[in-house]
Amino acid sequence: MFYRENGQFKTSYQADQQIFPIPQDRWVILGIVAFAFFGIPLLVDEYLFRAILIPFLILSLAALGVNILVGYCGQITLGAGAFMAVGAYAAYNFLIRVSGMPMLGAILLGGITAALVGIVFGIPSLRVRGLYLAVATLAAQFFWDWAFLRVKWFTNDASSGSVSVANLQLFNWSIESPTDKYLFCLGILVVLGLMAKNLVRGSIGRQWMAIRDMDVAATVIGIRPLYAKLSAFAVSSFYVGVAGGLWGFVHLGSWEPAAFSIDRSFQLLFMVIIGGMGSIVGSFFGAAFIVILPIFLNQMLPLVGGLFGLEVSIALVSHVEIMIFGALIIFFLIVEPHGIARLWSTAREKLRLWPFPH
Amino acid sequence: MNLRKLAVAASVAAIGLSAALTTPAAFAAEEQFFPVLAYRTGAYAPNGAPWANGFVDYMKLTNARGGVNGVKLIWEECETGYATDRGVECYERLKGKHGGATAVQPLSTGITFALTEKAPGDKIPVITAGYGRSESQNGAVFGWNFPLVGTYWMGADVLVQHIAKKEGGFDKLKGKKVALVYHDSPYGKEPIALLQERAKMHGFEVQLLPVAHPGVEQKATWLQIRQSKPDYVFLWGWGVMNSTSIKEAQATGYPREKMYGVWWSGAEPDVKDVGDGAKGYNALAMQHGAEPNAKVIKDVLSLVHAKGQGTGPKEEVGQVLYMRGLISAMLQVEGVRAAQGRYGKGKHITGEQMRWGLENISLDQKALDALGFAGVMRPVQTSCLDHMGSAWARIHTWDGKKWNFSSDWYQGDEKVLRPMVMLASSKYAEEKKIKPRTPEDCKK
């Protein structure tokens, strides 16, 4: 009834080709972004900011990066955690070694370093595909884990191997309170998210998708696999690297390589698979699922137990949390193998017909 | 899938979430809230669970004894699984409850590092009794960190003193080789700085052998030990890594008598499975070992466990890690007591007042005896500039069935430790642009 595009006529190509051709979509998305910027800071307490919203935003950004590579270009990667680490440590080194380096500049340079590293580790993708490529990217994970643990230079000779950053500043804005941190991450995410959406709609995104769908056919119609694959690796690693910088600088404040372990790589890959491969909005759904659900379950279970008069120990809670979480992953993969993003688009289709389905 | 079902499920979940978030924060002035960050699951659970049991039992005991001048202790556990991000989430979740957390004990070096950045803003002391970052002993720079009764540097120093004594003097260490088998994390790397400093002083060689998390893969490490034949092996392991190391030592034929673990590597779960194979294995006892005969343990058994309120199995009461948890809880309770002495007996203490309390813990032998810690601990005296308070430790040895003390008391050498602490903490202050507190600031 409300969500129907009948009678909306486009008079120019520009109007037809915009990101959200349906005005309802456009207003809803703009409304959500505006709410995220102006509404949430007024409503939310510190715990939600620090424990849920900030990790959610940063990991959404990382998932977005992985989605570009896995979902759009079809190159499976298990090295996302390593590229996050490269982004974080490169940003750290730029910040402390170059005097007068602004924090945002360090994070972006960290992202660029991650992009260069991504290109190097993307070279095997020109020869090997599928699972074999996944194994090759795993090498990146182990290599960088090793490097940041062993090479003292990266950690500025910290005796414990843990590095830390404080006094974040952007121009004259001191990013101290959780609200500031949240707005900073949100700002970066909105800019980079918009960029990603436009990249995948443009010529380069079409090349990625052509390579994903059938690389031989793509080569025949004149797409250079070298350029397409390596650019996907570069862009993806840039996103993941920036997310890594934010994770270290803004969320943790102090970190060691364990923060970017192989578990993180798997987590990011699962976000993309569960959220929806080849979908920008799917990255957000996936990140929400993986970041928020375990914490939600962890807090819910004692309350549910309380309703029935049971006292649930924290060990049991955490075991049950893992079981339910695993069961939900399987459930979603069975009922909707294309991820939560597909559920979302099905819901939208239904909404268009509502209240008079065929 | 059926959209309606999904919508129903989502709204049920949403209602649940709002219920979870609006739990009323009961605030009563005569209660003192402590978050308990524990890990009862994961690779380190066998060691994390007894610690948490001891910790909670002591708070139950304190309540059974009538609280701290009548103030009851309340607490809430949160499972970290030894993961830094979950630990930070737990801290954020609990820090504001019940009128604010009094102090937090992160029980993981990684979480300690993360909370070190957050504590000054939140004004909540971070107690790391025996672990954490060693340079945080300097209270002038690390105003909110309390590595009470020992740090890893102090522990490593005592181990070096012990082997020097065995060899017959520090000069005999020249040309010796000490291998450090360590958990490859900030925790395992902590002692390296001190060992290298001591190695320079006495001319022995340190061989560094990292073991990746969780530490079940050690074949290559022990092959190296077999080749290089170090005179001593120091073990900085945790959880399954410890028993694996001892088993590998047995397999390689390295004498267990020459192995020395840190206190995280010297408890019953580490050696029990190996049984006789671990006979002769030594570990650092940071003040206490297994203390089943201490008066405080008898109190716990009679006042808590006998009433069916005990945490965890009764047989584990008094074991090494249980004692560690117990002492950690005791120190924070004594911090509250000290703070109440200044800010009003029987009153609720804020995080900032708690800091003053922790900086003015003064437990002489008489006070310890009264609490039931006779023979377990030596006196503790903290100050604004010294957040450690006591540098005593012993060595204990596993005889196949239980831990026995095998050395006299040692004290960490201030002449070695102090300059290192000052150097590292001033570097930290410089990086973070912290102005160290002066003795005048301390009086506030």
Contacts between the chains, C-beta under 8 A, distances in Angstrom:
chain1	res1	chain2	res2	distance
A	45	B	96	8.0
A	46	B	92	7.1
A	46	B	96	7.2
A	47	B	92	5.0
A	47	B	93	5.8
A	47	B	96	6.8
A	48	B	21	7.7
A	50	B	88	7.6
A	50	B	92	4.6
A	51	B	88	7.4
A	51	B	89	4.3
A	51	B	92	4.3
A	51	B	93	6.2
A	55	B	85	7.1
A	96	B	431	7.8
A	149	B	184	6.0
A	149	B	210	7.3
A	159	B	189	6.7
A	159	B	190	7.2
A	159	B	192	6.6
A	159	B	193	4.3
A	159	B	424	6.8
A	160	B	109	7.2
A	160	B	113	7.5
A	160	B	133	6.6
A	160	B	186	4.0
A	160	B	187	7.9
A	160	B	189	4.8
A	160	B	190	5.5
A	161	B	185	7.8
A	161	B	186	5.8
A	161	B	189	5.0
A	162	B	109	7.9
A	162	B	110	7.4
A	162	B	113	4.8
A	162	B	186	4.4
A	164	B	113	6.8
A	164	B	116	7.8
A	164	B	117	6.1
A	164	B	431	7.8
A	164	B	432	7.9
A	166	B	117	6.3
A	166	B	431	7.8
A	166	B	432	5.0
A	166	B	433	7.9
A	167	B	432	7.3
A	167	B	433	6.5
A	176	B	121	7.4
A	251	B	85	7.9
A	252	B	84	6.9
A	252	B	85	7.4
A	252	B	88	7.1
A	252	B	114	5.6
A	253	B	114	6.3
A	253	B	117	3.8
A	253	B	118	7.0
A	254	B	113	4.5
A	254	B	114	5.4
A	254	B	116	6.8
A	254	B	117	5.3
A	255	B	84	7.4
A	255	B	113	7.9
A	255	B	114	7.6
A	256	B	84	7.8
A	256	B	110	6.1
A	256	B	113	7.4
A	256	B	185	6.5
A	256	B	186	5.3
A	258	B	84	6.9
A	258	B	110	6.4
A	258	B	185	6.1
A	258	B	213	6.9
A	259	B	84	6.1
A	259	B	85	7.1
A	261	B	213	7.9
A	295	B	89	6.2
A	296	B	13	7.6
A	296	B	16	8.0
A	296	B	17	6.3
A	296	B	20	7.5
A	298	B	79	7.3
A	299	B	20	4.7
A	299	B	93	7.6
A	300	B	16	5.4
A	300	B	17	7.7
A	300	B	20	5.8
A	303	B	16	7.4
A	303	B	19	6.5
A	303	B	20	5.9
A	303	B	23	7.8
A	304	B	16	7.8
A	313	B	40	7.4
A	314	B	38	6.7
A	314	B	40	6.1
A	314	B	77	4.6
A	314	B	78	6.7
A	314	B	79	4.4
A	315	B	40	3.6
A	315	B	41	5.4
A	315	B	45	7.5
A	315	B	49	7.4
A	315	B	79	6.9
A	317	B	79	6.6
A	318	B	40	7.4
A	318	B	41	4.7
A	318	B	79	4.4
A	318	B	81	6.6
A	319	B	41	6.3
A	335	B	1	4.3
A	336	B	1	6.4
A	343	B	1	7.0
A	343	B	6	7.2
A	346	B	3	7.4
A	347	B	3	6.0
A	350	B	3	5.8
